[in-house]
Amino acid sequence: MVDNHGRNINYLRISITDRCNLRCRYCMPYTGVEKLEHFSILNLEEIARLVRIAAQAGIRKVRLTGGEHLVRKNVAQLIRYIRDIEEIDDISLTTNGTLFGSMAEELKDAGLDRINFSLDSMVADKFQYITRVGRLDTVMSAIDKALRLELHPVKINTVLIRGFNDDEILDFAAMAYERPLHVRFIEFMPIGDLQFWDRGNIISSQETKDIISGRYRLLDAKKIKGSGPARYFNLEGGQGSIGFISPMSNHFCSACNRIRMTAEGKLRGCLYDKREVDLKQAMENGASDEQLRQMFLETISSKPDKHHMNNGWGADNRRKMYQIGG
């Protein structure tokens, strides 16, 4: 399905819960958030129905997100449901890694293709500071398991924040050099707890690239599965790659191929687009599959040409990123 700006929209990101077992400072307040009631979120069968309908509208890739979606029960069953949809050829998930280790084999057996880990520091006390409650060793063990299970490409998402983890840029690069991991450096964005947000703490992708280029020779990488908005480089002689995601310094919107669905069944054309289509309400009102398909098509066709992240999150944007899906 091509939108009004000529982009092929084939990727659906689904938040299956707003809950999380961490409290990352740039994302959630320490006290957490007012949790959605169980009856207000989509059940697994409803999600599967909507993915099947989305596939009829041209969706081919699905990523499960949260919050931390692994806190929700029966995620493996949801993956099985999606795996049974013939048109879907790629199922992935993003996780903070704290629960993945004990579930990894079950998720792969259910049909999970690949995985992204969120990791903002490889220093234990800094990791605990930014997450408030997390343990670094648990996440590193989960990454090891994903590699052993060959859930490739295994990607690491690192939000760079000046004065916090910019001194670890070369350490992350070394991890990609030494192991078959794909480390993506993400520019700091106004996405959640705005008391922690400071524009002065943004490190541009170009600055990060310059630092890494001082130690490694960067070579344009071949297309990596699920590459999305990142621009990738191989480290000459290394096993993995480095990617740069530049929402603040260099819009990647012209190549965006995704739409988003929240845990309550609200469909958005863009993370920063305040317009939502209520699929859950439509289903409760007896909408047919064809009516729901038209709702997907309308969201795709009206997808905005670009985000307005540089203007800030906006007080009128009631949801934060953890409520929409990372």
N, C-alpha and C positions, 0 to 999 in steps of 0.2 A: 504494500500500500504506500503510495507516494503522497506526501503532504503538499500543501499549497506552495512550498518553497523548494520542491523538487527532491526532497530527501526520502529515501526508502525507509519507512518505519517498520522494523521487524523485531524489535526487542522490547520486552515487557519486564519491568522491575516490580516485584510484588512484596510489599511489607505484610508479613503475616502476624505481627504483634508490635505494639508500641513499647513493650516492656524490655528492660535490659538489666543484666546483673552487674554492669559497671556504671560508673557515673563520670565519664570523661568530662573534663572541665570545659572544653569548648563546645560540648554537645548538650549535657543535661545538668540541671541543678543538683546539688548533693542530696536534697530531700526527695529527689525523683519527681515524678509527674503524677497528675491525677490519671489513674489507669482506666482504660476503657473497660466497660462491663463486658462479660463474656457474650451476652446476647447481642451486643452491638457490633461484633466483629464477624467476618465471614467464617463459616465452618469449612472444613476441608473439601467437602463435596461441592460447595458453592464456588470455592476458588477453582477447583478442577473444571467446573462447568464454564466459568468465565475464561479460563485459559483455552479451553476447546473452542469457544466462540471467538476469542482473540486470534486463534490460529486461522480461523476462517476469514479473518480480516487481514491476514498477512504476517502475523507474529510467528517467528521461528525460534527465537531465543527467549529463555525465561531465567531471571535471577531472583532468588529468594533473599529478602533482607528483613530488617527489623526497624527499630530496636535490635535486640539480639534474638533472632528468630529461633535459635536452638533452645530457648527457654520454653517454647511452646511444645506441647506434647504431640507425638505422632507426625513429626516432620518427615520421617522416612516414608510414611504412608502417602503423604501429599506428593512426594517425589515419584512414587510409584504411579499415582494417578496421572501425573503430568507425563511420565515416561510412556504411558499407554496412548498418548495423543500423537498420532502418526506424523503430523506436520512439524512438531517440536523436535528440533535436532540438537539442541544444546540446553542443558540444565546446569546452572551454577548457583553458588551461594556466597554471600559475604558474611564473615563471622569475626567476633573478637577472639575466638580461639579457646576460650576458657572451658567450653563444654564439648568441643569437637573431638578431643582425643578419645573419649569413651564411646562416641557415637560413630566414629569414622567408617568402620567396616560396614555397619548397617546402612549408612547413607550411600556409600558406594554401591553396595549390593542392590539398593533400591533404584539406582540409575543416575546418581550424581556424576556429572562429567568433570567438573573442575571447581576450584575454590579460591577465594580471596581472603586473606587475613588482614585485619586492621592492627597495625603495630607502629607506635609512635616513638618508642625508645627501646634500646637493647641494654639499658642500664636499669638494674632492678629497682633502685629507689626512685628514679625518675619515672619509670613505668608506673609504679604505685602512686606517685604524685599525680600524674596526668589522668589516671583511671580512678583514683581515689581508693579503690578496693582490690585492684587486680594483682595477680602474681605472674611475673614474667616467665618463670620456668614452665608453668602450665602451658602458656602460649607457644613457647619454643618447642616443647615436646609435641604439641599438636601439629606444628609445621613439619617437624620430622616425620610424623606419621603420614601426613598428606603426601610427602615425597615418597615414602615407602610404598604407599598404595597407588602411586603414579597417577594422582589426580591432576595431571598437567593440562595447561600451565598453572603452577602454584604461584599466586601473586601476593605480594606484600604491599598494602596501602599505607603510606606514611605521610601524615600531615606535618609539614615543616612549619615550625613556629620559632621566629627569631628570639634568641635568648633562652630557649628551652632545649631544642634538640638539633639546632643547626651545627653543633660541634660533632654530631654523629653522622653527618652526610657521608663521609668517606667510609665509616664503619658499615653503613648500609650498602654502599657500593661494593665493599669487599665481600659482603655476604652474597651478592649477586655474582661476583667474580668467582668465588670459591664453590658455589652450589648452583644447581639448575633452578634458581628462583628468579622471579621477575619483580623487581622492586620499583614501585611507582611512587614518585614524590608528588604530593598534591599541595597546591598553594592553599594557604590558610584562608578560609572563607567565613563570612558571617552566617552561620547556619543554625545556631542553637542558643546556648546560654550567653547572651550578648554582654554580660558583665565581664566575661573573659576575653571578649573580642577587642582587638586593637589593630587598626590598619597598619600601624608602624611595625607590627610583628610579621607582616607578609614577607616571605622570601620568594622572589620570582624564580620561575623555572630556569631562566637564563643564568641567573646568579648561581643556582645550584649546579647547572651544567658546567659552568666555568670552573667551579671548585673541583668537580669530578674529573674534568678534562686535564687538570693539573697533575693528576696521577695516572689516569688511564686514557688510552686512545679509544675514542668512541666511534663506532661504525654503525651506519644505518642498518637497523635490524629488518629482517624479513617480517611479513605480517604475522603477528602472534594471535592465536585464537582468542576471540573476545577482546580485541585490542581497544575498542571503544574510542574515547577521546585522547588516550595517551599517545605520545610520540616516543617510540622505543629506539634504543641504541644497544648494540652489543658492546661488551668490554673486550677489547682484543685479547685473545688468549683465555678468556673466562668462559664459564659455563652458562650463566644466566644473562639477564639484560636489565637495563635501566629504562624506566619510562617517566615521562613528565606530563602531568595533568595541570593545565594552566587556565583555570576558570577566571582568574582575576587579571592576568596580564595579557592573555591571548585567547579570545573567545574561540571555542571549538564548535560553536553551535551550527555552523554550516554543514558539519558532518554528523550531527546528532541523529541517532536512529532509534531513540527510545521514548516510551511513555511509561507512566508510573501508576500503580494502584495501591491505595492504602489498605490497612487491615480492615477498615470499615467498608471497603468497596467503593471508595471515591477514586475516580480516574482523573489523572492530571496529564496534560501534555508536556509539562516541564516542571522541574523541581521548584522553580521560582514563579510559576504561573499560578495565580491565586484561584483561577477558575477550576471548578471540579464538577464532574458528572457522577451522580449517585447511582451506581449500579445495584447496590444492595436494596435500596428503596424500590428501584424498578422491579427487581425480582420479587420482592414482597408484594408488589402490586400486580404480580402475575405477568410480567413482561415475557414475551416469547424470545426464543433464541435469535430470531431475525431482528426483533426490536433491540435487543442487547447488542447485536452485531452492528447495527446502525449507530448506536451510541459510541462504540469503539471507533467507527469510521469518522464520525463527526469530531471526536476528540483528536484523532490523527490529522484530519484536514485542517483543523483550527489551531494546530500546534504553533506557538509563536516562533518568529524567525530567530530570536536570540533571547538570552536571559538578561536580567538587569541587576546582576549580583553586585556590581560596583556601586549601586545605590543603597546597598545594605539590605537587610532582610525585610524591613518594613513593618511598622507597628500594626498595619491592617492585615498582615499575613498571619493568621491565627495559629497556624501549625508551624512547628519547627521540623528540622530534617528527620529527627528520630520518629516523628509522627507520620512522615510521608514515606520514608524508606531510603536508606543510604545507598 
